[in-house]
Amino acid sequence: MSASEPISPTAPALVGHSIASQRWSELLFVHWRVDPQLVAPLLPPGLRPDTHDGSSWVGLIPFLLDRATLFGSPPAPYIGRFVEVNVRLYAVDEAGRRGVVFRSLEASRILAVLAAKAAFSLPYFWARTRLQFDGSAYAASAARLGGGPTTHIRARIGAPVVSTPLDEFLTARWGMFVRRGGHTQFVPNEHPPWELHAAELLELDDELLAAGGLPGLAETPPDSVRFAPGLVTRFGRPSTQFADD
């Protein structure tokens, strides 16, 4: 087992051409500290919880996604623009690569949901999603269609801050882990460093965390809340390292 790669706010360059790109805007990073033993059973094979100060972390993150491209396509003006709310964990593979593991992703465009499932095997769900932001007041919501879990979030956004080591651990993630055909794959990504702002959570009524295997977490105050105006992200080709026995 290799040591975990160092955390850096600057992304390593992608190898080869990117296969997809997206602009992420008006992100709210809401995070809770959890015991790594709670996270370990929720990760795909070949991964272990990534930790900071002895704790693993769980994120609930709403944002606006647009200018989405896939395999060289032009940006899709309608299906490539929607509000997403995701629940994510942090993991390390046996090569020491750090990445995100998504427990769920809520999105309002069914064609985008189907495309993401086909291209990356991500656990997207078709949901009614909304995001409103006026420079300080922030509100986001998601309601999974068919009577599934919902979330409603309100926050107050403050001034820019200097990133801390915890901020970089939670936001400087240069890949995601997905499951495809019985294999755990690593999909790299790159984007400019984040511009983070202070943020205060004012209200949270959430069922997504519990649906993702973390009951009771939404009833506790988060341990970190940050806001980022946005940036453009590019994704590289996935690599396969782990297969089920």
Buried (B, 14 or more C-beta within 10 A) or exposed (E): EEEBBEBEEEBEEBEEEBBBBBBBBBBBBBBBBBEBEBBBEBBBEBBBBBBBEEBBBBBBBBBBBBBBBBEEEEBBEEBBBBBBBBBBBBBBBEBEBBBBBBBBBBBBBEEBBEBBBEBBBBBBBBBEBBBEBEEEEBBBBBBBEEEBBBBBBBBBBBEEBEBEEBBBBBBBBBBBBBBEEEBBBBBBBBBEBBEBBEBEBEEBEBBBBBBBBBEEBBEEEBBBBBBBBBBEBBBBBBBEBBEEE
